[in-house]
Amino acid sequence: VFAKLAPFRGCDLIFTGDLNADFVRTRDRKLRLLERFAEIGLSLVSVNTGVSFRAGSGTRIDHVLVGGSLRGESAEYDWSAIDREHPGCLKCSHGVPDHALLKAMINL
């Protein structure tokens, strides 16, 4: 992934997805993903609360990163479109998909 993104260094770019890494968990920080993204000019748009994936106790494995002149102002995990009958339920599988929608405010 990093080799494919390298040519876009300095370009306005939004990169988002399920990275299967929660940057708060010690074992995931060891992957050095944030440092690798920073090397190609991408920075993480922070999400202050909530979880993006409900398995177990819930984790933040869905992320958005921006590069170039773009600046991430804020982001949030939104379960409202998914959890219609059981809002906020982390240990159930009532919603499909099992990931929250990730909404981000990006400034040009």
Biopython code that builds the backbone (N, CA, C, O; Angstrom):
import numpy as np
from Bio.PDB.StructureBuilder import StructureBuilder

atoms = [
    (1, "VAL", "N", (0.826, -1.194, 0.000)),
    (1, "VAL", "CA", (0.000, 0.000, 0.000)),
    (1, "VAL", "C", (0.868, 1.256, 0.000)),
    (1, "VAL", "O", (0.601, 2.198, -0.746)),
    (2, "PHE", "N", (1.900, 1.271, 0.830)),
    (2, "PHE", "CA", (2.710, 2.477, 0.952)),
    (2, "PHE", "C", (3.452, 2.791, -0.342)),
    (2, "PHE", "O", (3.586, 3.961, -0.703)),
    (3, "ALA", "N", (3.932, 1.775, -1.044)),
    (3, "ALA", "CA", (4.617, 2.001, -2.311)),
    (3, "ALA", "C", (3.656, 2.579, -3.347)),
    (3, "ALA", "O", (4.046, 3.427, -4.150)),
    (4, "LYS", "N", (2.416, 2.130, -3.333)),
    (4, "LYS", "CA", (1.436, 2.639, -4.291)),
    (4, "LYS", "C", (1.003, 4.062, -3.965)),
    (4, "LYS", "O", (0.635, 4.817, -4.866)),
    (5, "LEU", "N", (1.043, 4.441, -2.683)),
    (5, "LEU", "CA", (0.661, 5.792, -2.283)),
    (5, "LEU", "C", (1.800, 6.795, -2.416)),
    (5, "LEU", "O", (1.552, 7.994, -2.542)),
    (6, "ALA", "N", (3.030, 6.330, -2.390)),
    (6, "ALA", "CA", (4.199, 7.218, -2.416)),
    (6, "ALA", "C", (4.179, 8.231, -3.560)),
    (6, "ALA", "O", (4.535, 9.386, -3.324)),
    (7, "PRO", "N", (3.784, 7.872, -4.787)),
    (7, "PRO", "CA", (3.761, 8.868, -5.863)),
    (7, "PRO", "C", (2.788, 10.024, -5.620)),
    (7, "PRO", "O", (2.875, 11.054, -6.288)),
    (8, "PHE", "N", (1.878, 9.864, -4.683)),
    (8, "PHE", "CA", (0.893, 10.902, -4.398)),
    (8, "PHE", "C", (1.327, 11.825, -3.262)),
    (8, "PHE", "O", (0.557, 12.682, -2.827)),
    (9, "ARG", "N", (2.554, 11.650, -2.782)),
    (9, "ARG", "CA", (3.060, 12.502, -1.708)),
    (9, "ARG", "C", (2.949, 13.970, -2.113)),
    (9, "ARG", "O", (3.387, 14.359, -3.196)),
    (10, "GLY", "N", (2.360, 14.777, -1.236)),
    (10, "GLY", "CA", (2.180, 16.201, -1.515)),
    (10, "GLY", "C", (0.892, 16.521, -2.249)),
    (10, "GLY", "O", (0.514, 17.690, -2.326)),
    (11, "CYS", "N", (0.210, 15.532, -2.786)),
    (11, "CYS", "CA", (-1.057, 15.757, -3.488)),
    (11, "CYS", "C", (-2.205, 15.780, -2.491)),
    (11, "CYS", "O", (-2.130, 15.163, -1.428)),
    (12, "ASP", "N", (-3.259, 16.489, -2.839)),
    (12, "ASP", "CA", (-4.467, 16.440, -2.022)),
    (12, "ASP", "C", (-5.045, 15.035, -2.133)),
    (12, "ASP", "O", (-5.400, 14.581, -3.221)),
    (13, "LEU", "N", (-5.135, 14.362, -1.005)),
    (13, "LEU", "CA", (-5.546, 12.964, -1.012)),
    (13, "LEU", "C", (-6.319, 12.645, 0.256)),
    (13, "LEU", "O", (-5.941, 13.071, 1.348)),
    (14, "ILE", "N", (-7.395, 11.899, 0.110)),
    (14, "ILE", "CA", (-8.142, 11.368, 1.246)),
    (14, "ILE", "C", (-8.048, 9.859, 1.144)),
    (14, "ILE", "O", (-8.419, 9.269, 0.129)),
    (15, "PHE", "N", (-7.547, 9.238, 2.205)),
    (15, "PHE", "CA", (-7.390, 7.784, 2.260)),
    (15, "PHE", "C", (-8.225, 7.284, 3.431)),
    (15, "PHE", "O", (-8.016, 7.707, 4.568)),
    (16, "THR", "N", (-9.154, 6.401, 3.164)),
    (16, "THR", "CA", (-10.035, 5.924, 4.230)),
    (16, "THR", "C", (-10.267, 4.436, 4.103)),
    (16, "THR", "O", (-10.235, 3.876, 3.007)),
    (17, "GLY", "N", (-10.498, 3.807, 5.232)),
    (17, "GLY", "CA", (-10.816, 2.389, 5.189)),
    (17, "GLY", "C", (-10.648, 1.687, 6.509)),
    (17, "GLY", "O", (-10.301, 2.288, 7.526)),
    (18, "ASP", "N", (-10.904, 0.397, 6.465)),
    (18, "ASP", "CA", (-10.729, -0.497, 7.604)),
    (18, "ASP", "C", (-9.269, -0.937, 7.588)),
    (18, "ASP", "O", (-8.873, -1.761, 6.763)),
    (19, "LEU", "N", (-8.472, -0.388, 8.499)),
    (19, "LEU", "CA", (-7.043, -0.693, 8.525)),
    (19, "LEU", "C", (-6.706, -1.839, 9.469)),
    (19, "LEU", "O", (-5.544, -2.224, 9.595)),
    (20, "ASN", "N", (-7.734, -2.389, 10.139)),
    (20, "ASN", "CA", (-7.530, -3.479, 11.100)),
    (20, "ASN", "C", (-6.474, -3.139, 12.139)),
    (20, "ASN", "O", (-5.748, -4.018, 12.602)),
    (21, "ALA", "N", (-6.388, -1.885, 12.499)),
    (21, "ALA", "CA", (-5.451, -1.435, 13.535)),
    (21, "ALA", "C", (-6.127, -0.338, 14.347)),
    (21, "ALA", "O", (-6.652, 0.632, 13.800)),
    (22, "ASP", "N", (-6.103, -0.514, 15.655)),
    (22, "ASP", "CA", (-6.608, 0.495, 16.581)),
    (22, "ASP", "C", (-5.366, 1.159, 17.176)),
    (22, "ASP", "O", (-4.635, 0.526, 17.937)),
    (23, "PHE", "N", (-5.124, 2.409, 16.842)),
    (23, "PHE", "CA", (-3.865, 3.065, 17.197)),
    (23, "PHE", "C", (-3.719, 3.333, 18.683)),
    (23, "PHE", "O", (-2.682, 3.832, 19.120)),
    (24, "VAL", "N", (-4.740, 3.009, 19.470)),
    (24, "VAL", "CA", (-4.655, 3.133, 20.920)),
    (24, "VAL", "C", (-4.077, 1.851, 21.535)),
    (24, "VAL", "O", (-3.368, 1.909, 22.540)),
    (25, "ARG", "N", (-4.376, 0.709, 20.937)),
    (25, "ARG", "CA", (-3.898, -0.569, 21.476)),
    (25, "ARG", "C", (-2.393, -0.716, 21.248)),
    (25, "ARG", "O", (-1.890, -0.463, 20.154)),
    (26, "THR", "N", (-1.697, -1.123, 22.285)),
    (26, "THR", "CA", (-0.237, -1.246, 22.230)),
    (26, "THR", "C", (0.220, -2.156, 21.105)),
    (26, "THR", "O", (1.147, -1.810, 20.373)),
    (27, "ARG", "N", (-0.407, -3.302, 20.953)),
    (27, "ARG", "CA", (0.047, -4.241, 19.914)),
    (27, "ARG", "C", (-0.135, -3.666, 18.516)),
    (27, "ARG", "O", (0.649, -3.974, 17.619)),
    (28, "ASP", "N", (-1.158, -2.834, 18.315)),
    (28, "ASP", "CA", (-1.368, -2.225, 17.004)),
    (28, "ASP", "C", (-0.420, -1.061, 16.758)),
    (28, "ASP", "O", (-0.029, -0.814, 15.617)),
    (29, "ARG", "N", (-0.040, -0.335, 17.824)),
    (29, "ARG", "CA", (0.935, 0.752, 17.659)),
    (29, "ARG", "C", (2.268, 0.209, 17.173)),
    (29, "ARG", "O", (3.013, 0.906, 16.484)),
    (30, "LYS", "N", (2.568, -1.021, 17.528)),
    (30, "LYS", "CA", (3.828, -1.625, 17.110)),
    (30, "LYS", "C", (3.904, -1.816, 15.595)),
    (30, "LYS", "O", (4.989, -1.996, 15.042)),
    (31, "LEU", "N", (2.759, -1.777, 14.933)),
    (31, "LEU", "CA", (2.751, -1.922, 13.483)),
    (31, "LEU", "C", (3.358, -0.704, 12.787)),
    (31, "LEU", "O", (3.716, -0.768, 11.611)),
    (32, "ARG", "N", (3.471, 0.407, 13.523)),
    (32, "ARG", "CA", (4.031, 1.655, 13.011)),
    (32, "ARG", "C", (3.277, 2.210, 11.799)),
    (32, "ARG", "O", (3.858, 2.927, 10.984)),
    (33, "LEU", "N", (2.008, 1.888, 11.679)),
    (33, "LEU", "CA", (1.248, 2.359, 10.525)),
    (33, "LEU", "C", (1.176, 3.874, 10.455)),
    (33, "LEU", "O", (1.322, 4.446, 9.374)),
    (34, "LEU", "N", (0.954, 4.536, 11.585)),
    (34, "LEU", "CA", (0.863, 6.002, 11.555)),
    (34, "LEU", "C", (2.168, 6.622, 11.081)),
    (34, "LEU", "O", (2.160, 7.582, 10.311)),
    (35, "GLU", "N", (3.287, 6.077, 11.540)),
    (35, "GLU", "CA", (4.589, 6.590, 11.103)),
    (35, "GLU", "C", (4.795, 6.367, 9.610)),
    (35, "GLU", "O", (5.347, 7.223, 8.919)),
    (36, "ARG", "N", (4.351, 5.217, 9.118)),
    (36, "ARG", "CA", (4.494, 4.926, 7.681)),
    (36, "ARG", "C", (3.624, 5.862, 6.847)),
    (36, "ARG", "O", (4.050, 6.345, 5.798)),
    (37, "PHE", "N", (2.401, 6.118, 7.318)),
    (37, "PHE", "CA", (1.546, 7.066, 6.600)),
    (37, "PHE", "C", (2.147, 8.472, 6.645)),
    (37, "PHE", "O", (2.094, 9.193, 5.649)),
    (38, "ALA", "N", (2.713, 8.869, 7.775)),
    (38, "ALA", "CA", (3.334, 10.190, 7.892)),
    (38, "ALA", "C", (4.510, 10.330, 6.925)),
    (38, "ALA", "O", (4.741, 11.412, 6.386)),
    (39, "GLU", "N", (5.244, 9.257, 6.706)),
    (39, "GLU", "CA", (6.385, 9.289, 5.774)),
    (39, "GLU", "C", (5.955, 9.641, 4.359)),
    (39, "GLU", "O", (6.741, 10.196, 3.592)),
    (40, "ILE", "N", (4.716, 9.323, 4.005)),
    (40, "ILE", "CA", (4.240, 9.671, 2.664)),
    (40, "ILE", "C", (3.292, 10.865, 2.694)),
    (40, "ILE", "O", (2.567, 11.126, 1.734)),
    (41, "GLY", "N", (3.312, 11.592, 3.827)),
    (41, "GLY", "CA", (2.596, 12.857, 3.904)),
    (41, "GLY", "C", (1.131, 12.778, 4.285)),
    (41, "GLY", "O", (0.388, 13.731, 4.051)),
    (42, "LEU", "N", (0.694, 11.673, 4.863)),
    (42, "LEU", "CA", (-0.700, 11.557, 5.281)),
    (42, "LEU", "C", (-0.803, 11.674, 6.798)),
    (42, "LEU", "O", (0.035, 11.144, 7.528)),
    (43, "SER", "N", (-1.830, 12.368, 7.265)),
    (43, "SER", "CA", (-2.038, 12.497, 8.708)),
    (43, "SER", "C", (-3.450, 12.025, 9.066)),
    (43, "SER", "O", (-4.395, 12.171, 8.290)),
    (44, "LEU", "N", (-3.552, 11.468, 10.244)),
    (44, "LEU", "CA", (-4.803, 10.898, 10.730)),
    (44, "LEU", "C", (-5.780, 11.992, 11.143)),
    (44, "LEU", "O", (-5.400, 12.947, 11.821)),
    (45, "VAL", "N", (-7.032, 11.851, 10.734)),
    (45, "VAL", "CA", (-8.096, 12.720, 11.214)),
    (45, "VAL", "C", (-8.616, 12.058, 12.486)),
    (45, "VAL", "O", (-9.087, 10.921, 12.446)),
    (46, "SER", "N", (-8.534, 12.757, 13.602)),
    (46, "SER", "CA", (-8.863, 12.120, 14.876)),
    (46, "SER", "C", (-10.372, 12.030, 15.106)),
    (46, "SER", "O", (-11.153, 12.903, 14.727)),
    (47, "VAL", "N", (-10.728, 10.922, 15.748)),
    (47, "VAL", "CA", (-12.097, 10.671, 16.194)),
    (47, "VAL", "C", (-12.019, 10.611, 17.714)),
    (47, "VAL", "O", (-11.267, 9.808, 18.266)),
    (48, "ASN", "N", (-12.785, 11.447, 18.387)),
    (48, "ASN", "CA", (-12.650, 11.557, 19.836)),
    (48, "ASN", "C", (-13.397, 10.502, 20.632)),
    (48, "ASN", "O", (-12.956, 10.135, 21.722)),
    (49, "THR", "N", (-14.513, 10.004, 20.123)),
    (49, "THR", "CA", (-15.310, 9.075, 20.912)),
    (49, "THR", "C", (-15.846, 7.946, 20.050)),
    (49, "THR", "O", (-15.851, 8.024, 18.822)),
    (50, "GLY", "N", (-16.294, 6.898, 20.719)),
    (50, "GLY", "CA", (-16.967, 5.806, 20.040)),
    (50, "GLY", "C", (-16.033, 4.763, 19.470)),
    (50, "GLY", "O", (-14.811, 4.852, 19.591)),
    (51, "VAL", "N", (-16.637, 3.781, 18.850)),
    (51, "VAL", "CA", (-15.904, 2.684, 18.221)),
    (51, "VAL", "C", (-16.409, 2.508, 16.804)),
    (51, "VAL", "O", (-17.539, 2.873, 16.482)),
    (52, "SER", "N", (-15.556, 1.943, 15.962)),
    (52, "SER", "CA", (-15.945, 1.756, 14.572)),
    (52, "SER", "C", (-16.327, 0.321, 14.252)),
    (52, "SER", "O", (-16.981, 0.058, 13.243)),
    (53, "PHE", "N", (-15.920, -0.608, 15.108)),
    (53, "PHE", "CA", (-16.188, -2.027, 14.873)),
    (53, "PHE", "C", (-16.675, -2.619, 16.176)),
    (53, "PHE", "O", (-16.017, -2.465, 17.205)),
    (54, "ARG", "N", (-17.802, -3.289, 16.156)),
    (54, "ARG", "CA", (-18.445, -3.678, 17.398)),
    (54, "ARG", "C", (-18.009, -5.020, 17.969)),
    (54, "ARG", "O", (-18.486, -5.376, 19.047)),
    (55, "ALA", "N", (-17.148, -5.779, 17.331)),
    (55, "ALA", "CA", (-16.736, -7.083, 17.861)),
    (55, "ALA", "C", (-16.075, -6.929, 19.226)),
    (55, "ALA", "O", (-15.351, -5.963, 19.467)),
    (56, "GLY", "N", (-16.325, -7.876, 20.109)),
    (56, "GLY", "CA", (-15.747, -7.815, 21.451)),
    (56, "GLY", "C", (-16.214, -6.574, 22.178)),
    (56, "GLY", "O", (-17.415, -6.319, 22.271)),
    (57, "SER", "N", (-15.283, -5.806, 22.691)),
    (57, "SER", "CA", (-15.636, -4.572, 23.398)),
    (57, "SER", "C", (-15.626, -3.363, 22.470)),
    (57, "SER", "O", (-15.865, -2.238, 22.909)),
    (58, "GLY", "N", (-15.355, -3.589, 21.214)),
    (58, "GLY", "CA", (-15.350, -2.509, 20.247)),
    (58, "GLY", "C", (-13.967, -1.905, 20.071)),
    (58, "GLY", "O", (-13.224, -1.748, 21.040)),
    (59, "THR", "N", (-13.624, -1.570, 18.845)),
    (59, "THR", "CA", (-12.325, -0.991, 18.533)),
    (59, "THR", "C", (-12.489, 0.122, 17.509)),
    (59, "THR", "O", (-13.548, 0.285, 16.904)),
    (60, "ARG", "N", (-11.439, 0.863, 17.336)),
    (60, "ARG", "CA", (-11.381, 1.922, 16.313)),
    (60, "ARG", "C", (-10.419, 1.469, 15.225)),
    (60, "ARG", "O", (-9.235, 1.806, 15.250)),
    (61, "ILE", "N", (-10.934, 0.706, 14.271)),
    (61, "ILE", "CA", (-10.058, 0.195, 13.215)),
    (61, "ILE", "C", (-10.355, 0.829, 11.858)),
    (61, "ILE", "O", (-9.662, 0.556, 10.878)),
    (62, "ASP", "N", (-11.381, 1.674, 11.800)),
    (62, "ASP", "CA", (-11.705, 2.390, 10.571)),
    (62, "ASP", "C", (-11.186, 3.813, 10.720)),
    (62, "ASP", "O", (-11.438, 4.477, 11.725)),
    (63, "HIS", "N", (-10.458, 4.271, 9.704)),
    (63, "HIS", "CA", (-9.765, 5.557, 9.823)),
    (63, "HIS", "C", (-9.849, 6.347, 8.525)),
    (63, "HIS", "O", (-10.119, 5.799, 7.456)),
    (64, "VAL", "N", (-9.611, 7.647, 8.646)),
    (64, "VAL", "CA", (-9.468, 8.512, 7.486)),
    (64, "VAL", "C", (-8.182, 9.325, 7.684)),
    (64, "VAL", "O", (-7.935, 9.878, 8.756)),
    (65, "LEU", "N", (-7.377, 9.379, 6.624)),
    (65, "LEU", "CA", (-6.136, 10.147, 6.630)),
    (65, "LEU", "C", (-6.173, 11.112, 5.460)),
    (65, "LEU", "O", (-6.776, 10.819, 4.428)),
    (66, "VAL", "N", (-5.531, 12.261, 5.615)),
    (66, "VAL", "CA", (-5.518, 13.267, 4.557)),
    (66, "VAL", "C", (-4.087, 13.699, 4.262)),
    (66, "VAL", "O", (-3.201, 13.606, 5.112)),
    (67, "GLY", "N", (-3.886, 14.173, 3.032)),
    (67, "GLY", "CA", (-2.567, 14.643, 2.630)),
    (67, "GLY", "C", (-2.662, 15.886, 1.780)),
    (67, "GLY", "O", (-3.755, 16.338, 1.440)),
    (68, "GLY", "N", (-1.509, 16.441, 1.435)),
    (68, "GLY", "CA", (-1.457, 17.652, 0.634)),
    (68, "GLY", "C", (-1.929, 18.850, 1.436)),
    (68, "GLY", "O", (-1.557, 19.017, 2.597)),
    (69, "SER", "N", (-2.753, 19.685, 0.810)),
    (69, "SER", "CA", (-3.249, 20.884, 1.494)),
    (69, "SER", "C", (-4.514, 20.607, 2.307)),
    (69, "SER", "O", (-5.045, 21.516, 2.946)),
    (70, "LEU", "N", (-4.996, 19.379, 2.293)),
    (70, "LEU", "CA", (-6.203, 19.039, 3.041)),
    (70, "LEU", "C", (-5.906, 18.924, 4.525)),
    (70, "LEU", "O", (-4.844, 18.445, 4.921)),
    (71, "ARG", "N", (-6.850, 19.367, 5.339)),
    (71, "ARG", "CA", (-6.715, 19.281, 6.791)),
    (71, "ARG", "C", (-7.973, 18.662, 7.355)),
    (71, "ARG", "O", (-9.083, 19.115, 7.075)),
    (72, "GLY", "N", (-7.793, 17.625, 8.151)),
    (72, "GLY", "CA", (-8.927, 16.978, 8.792)),
    (72, "GLY", "C", (-9.323, 17.744, 10.033)),
    (72, "GLY", "O", (-8.521, 17.898, 10.955)),
    (73, "GLU", "N", (-10.541, 18.220, 10.065)),
    (73, "GLU", "CA", (-11.024, 18.993, 11.207)),
    (73, "GLU", "C", (-11.557, 18.067, 12.297)),
    (73, "GLU", "O", (-11.218, 18.230, 13.470)),
    (74, "SER", "N", (-12.376, 17.111, 11.922)),
    (74, "SER", "CA", (-12.949, 16.185, 12.893)),
    (74, "SER", "C", (-13.521, 14.980, 12.151)),
    (74, "SER", "O", (-13.716, 15.005, 10.936)),
    (75, "ALA", "N", (-13.779, 13.934, 12.918)),
    (75, "ALA", "CA", (-14.425, 12.750, 12.357)),
    (75, "ALA", "C", (-15.264, 12.106, 13.445)),
    (75, "ALA", "O", (-15.040, 12.334, 14.634)),
    (76, "GLU", "N", (-16.225, 11.306, 13.031)),
    (76, "GLU", "CA", (-17.052, 10.599, 14.003)),
    (76, "GLU", "C", (-17.521, 9.274, 13.414)),
    (76, "GLU", "O", (-17.684, 9.125, 12.203)),
    (77, "TYR", "N", (-17.731, 8.322, 14.314)),
    (77, "TYR", "CA", (-18.309, 7.043, 13.944)),
    (77, "TYR", "C", (-19.808, 7.154, 14.155)),
    (77, "TYR", "O", (-20.261, 7.503, 15.246)),
    (78, "ASP", "N", (-20.571, 6.863, 13.128)),
    (78, "ASP", "CA", (-22.023, 7.040, 13.176)),
    (78, "ASP", "C", (-22.718, 5.685, 13.016)),
    (78, "ASP", "O", (-22.655, 5.056, 11.960)),
    (79, "TRP", "N", (-23.372, 5.260, 14.078)),
    (79, "TRP", "CA", (-24.110, 3.999, 14.067)),
    (79, "TRP", "C", (-25.595, 4.218, 13.784)),
    (79, "TRP", "O", (-26.339, 3.243, 13.691)),
    (80, "SER", "N", (-26.046, 5.449, 13.647)),
    (80, "SER", "CA", (-27.482, 5.719, 13.565)),
    (80, "SER", "C", (-28.160, 5.066, 12.363)),
    (80, "SER", "O", (-29.321, 4.670, 12.463)),
    (81, "ALA", "N", (-27.484, 4.945, 11.257)),
    (81, "ALA", "CA", (-28.087, 4.327, 10.075)),
    (81, "ALA", "C", (-28.135, 2.807, 10.193)),
    (81, "ALA", "O", (-28.850, 2.142, 9.443)),
    (82, "ILE", "N", (-27.382, 2.268, 11.125)),
    (82, "ILE", "CA", (-27.270, 0.820, 11.269)),
    (82, "ILE", "C", (-28.055, 0.319, 12.476)),
    (82, "ILE", "O", (-28.805, -0.651, 12.364)),
    (83, "ASP", "N", (-27.896, 0.955, 13.611)),
    (83, "ASP", "CA", (-28.512, 0.508, 14.865)),
    (83, "ASP", "C", (-29.886, 1.120, 15.069)),
    (83, "ASP", "O", (-30.072, 1.922, 15.985)),
    (84, "ARG", "N", (-30.819, 0.770, 14.263)),
    (84, "ARG", "CA", (-32.149, 1.356, 14.396)),
    (84, "ARG", "C", (-32.928, 0.764, 15.561)),
    (84, "ARG", "O", (-33.676, 1.483, 16.223)),
    (85, "GLU", "N", (-32.771, -0.522, 15.827)),
    (85, "GLU", "CA", (-33.515, -1.158, 16.908)),
    (85, "GLU", "C", (-32.721, -1.235, 18.205)),
    (85, "GLU", "O", (-33.309, -1.289, 19.286)),
    (86, "HIS", "N", (-31.405, -1.242, 18.115)),
    (86, "HIS", "CA", (-30.550, -1.422, 19.286)),
    (86, "HIS", "C", (-29.415, -0.389, 19.267)),
    (86, "HIS", "O", (-28.257, -0.776, 19.111)),
    (87, "PRO", "N", (-29.701, 0.885, 19.417)),
    (87, "PRO", "CA", (-28.648, 1.910, 19.321)),
    (87, "PRO", "C", (-27.506, 1.679, 20.311)),
    (87, "PRO", "O", (-27.732, 1.450, 21.499)),
    (88, "GLY", "N", (-26.308, 1.741, 19.812)),
    (88, "GLY", "CA", (-25.124, 1.636, 20.660)),
    (88, "GLY", "C", (-24.781, 0.246, 21.127)),
    (88, "GLY", "O", (-23.858, 0.088, 21.926)),
    (89, "CYS", "N", (-25.479, -0.764, 20.667)),
    (89, "CYS", "CA", (-25.220, -2.135, 21.125)),
    (89, "CYS", "C", (-23.892, -2.622, 20.539)),
    (89, "CYS", "O", (-23.771, -2.799, 19.327)),
    (90, "LEU", "N", (-22.900, -2.837, 21.406)),
    (90, "LEU", "CA", (-21.584, -3.255, 20.934)),
    (90, "LEU", "C", (-21.465, -4.762, 20.760)),
    (90, "LEU", "O", (-20.679, -5.228, 19.935)),
    (91, "LYS", "N", (-22.230, -5.524, 21.522)),
    (91, "LYS", "CA", (-22.030, -6.974, 21.529)),
    (91, "LYS", "C", (-23.096, -7.735, 20.752)),
    (91, "LYS", "O", (-23.156, -8.962, 20.832)),
    (92, "CYS", "N", (-23.917, -7.045, 20.021)),
    (92, "CYS", "CA", (-24.932, -7.744, 19.241)),
    (92, "CYS", "C", (-24.655, -7.541, 17.753)),
    (92, "CYS", "O", (-23.835, -6.709, 17.364)),
    (93, "SER", "N", (-25.339, -8.298, 16.956)),
    (93, "SER", "CA", (-25.115, -8.198, 15.513)),
    (93, "SER", "C", (-26.418, -7.868, 14.799)),
    (93, "SER", "O", (-26.742, -8.471, 13.776)),
    (94, "HIS", "N", (-27.160, -6.915, 15.337)),
    (94, "HIS", "CA", (-28.442, -6.549, 14.760)),
    (94, "HIS", "C", (-28.282, -5.711, 13.498)),
    (94, "HIS", "O", (-29.168, -5.702, 12.643)),
    (95, "GLY", "N", (-27.193, -5.027, 13.382)),
    (95, "GLY", "CA", (-26.994, -4.161, 12.225)),
    (95, "GLY", "C", (-26.077, -4.797, 11.201)),
    (95, "GLY", "O", (-25.223, -5.616, 11.541)),
    (96, "VAL", "N", (-26.252, -4.427, 9.978)),
    (96, "VAL", "CA", (-25.358, -4.846, 8.911)),
    (96, "VAL", "C", (-24.961, -3.578, 8.205)),
    (96, "VAL", "O", (-25.860, -2.858, 7.770)),
    (97, "PRO", "N", (-23.731, -3.244, 8.053)),
    (97, "PRO", "CA", (-22.549, -4.024, 8.418)),
    (97, "PRO", "C", (-22.231, -3.913, 9.906)),
    (97, "PRO", "O", (-22.964, -3.277, 10.663)),
    (98, "ASP", "N", (-21.133, -4.537, 10.311)),
    (98, "ASP", "CA", (-20.722, -4.494, 11.708)),
    (98, "ASP", "C", (-19.737, -3.361, 11.974)),
    (98, "ASP", "O", (-19.125, -3.303, 13.041)),
    (99, "HIS", "N", (-19.584, -2.465, 11.007)),
    (99, "HIS", "CA", (-18.753, -1.263, 11.150)),
    (99, "HIS", "C", (-19.651, -0.037, 11.085)),
    (99, "HIS", "O", (-20.652, -0.018, 10.369)),
    (100, "ALA", "N", (-19.276, 0.977, 11.839)),
    (100, "ALA", "CA", (-20.004, 2.249, 11.790)),
    (100, "ALA", "C", (-19.655, 2.991, 10.504)),
    (100, "ALA", "O", (-18.634, 2.717, 9.874)),
    (101, "LEU", "N", (-20.507, 3.922, 10.130)),
    (101, "LEU", "CA", (-20.160, 4.853, 9.061)),
    (101, "LEU", "C", (-19.131, 5.818, 9.625)),
    (101, "LEU", "O", (-19.260, 6.270, 10.763)),
    (102, "LEU", "N", (-18.131, 6.130, 8.855)),
    (102, "LEU", "CA", (-17.110, 7.081, 9.286)),
    (102, "LEU", "C", (-17.330, 8.382, 8.532)),
    (102, "LEU", "O", (-17.194, 8.447, 7.310)),
    (103, "LYS", "N", (-17.677, 9.421, 9.297)),
    (103, "LYS", "CA", (-17.919, 10.729, 8.695)),
    (103, "LYS", "C", (-16.789, 11.660, 9.115)),
    (103, "LYS", "O", (-16.402, 11.695, 10.283)),
    (104, "ALA", "N", (-16.262, 12.417, 8.147)),
    (104, "ALA", "CA", (-15.152, 13.315, 8.455)),
    (104, "ALA", "C", (-15.378, 14.684, 7.836)),
    (104, "ALA", "O", (-15.930, 14.810, 6.742)),
    (105, "MET", "N", (-14.940, 15.706, 8.561)),
    (105, "MET", "CA", (-14.962, 17.075, 8.070)),
    (105, "MET", "C", (-13.544, 17.410, 7.607)),
    (105, "MET", "O", (-12.609, 17.432, 8.407)),
    (106, "ILE", "N", (-13.399, 17.666, 6.322)),
    (106, "ILE", "CA", (-12.093, 17.932, 5.717)),
    (106, "ILE", "C", (-12.090, 19.354, 5.175)),
    (106, "ILE", "O", (-13.011, 19.745, 4.458)),
    (107, "ASN", "N", (-11.061, 20.133, 5.510)),
    (107, "ASN", "CA", (-10.926, 21.505, 5.001)),
    (107, "ASN", "C", (-9.924, 21.549, 3.864)),
    (107, "ASN", "O", (-8.893, 20.877, 3.890)),
    (108, "LEU", "N", (-10.253, 22.361, 2.860)),
    (108, "LEU", "CA", (-9.346, 22.550, 1.726)),
    (108, "LEU", "C", (-8.310, 23.599, 2.050)),
    (108, "LEU", "O", (-7.455, 23.900, 1.217)),
]
sb = StructureBuilder()
sb.init_structure("model")
sb.init_model(0)
sb.init_chain("A")
sb.init_seg("    ")
for serial, (resi, resn, name, xyz) in enumerate(atoms, 1):
    if name == "N":
        sb.init_residue(resn, " ", resi, " ")
    sb.init_atom(name, np.array(xyz, "f"), 0.0, 1.0, " ", f" {name:<3s}", serial, name[0])
structure = sb.get_structure()
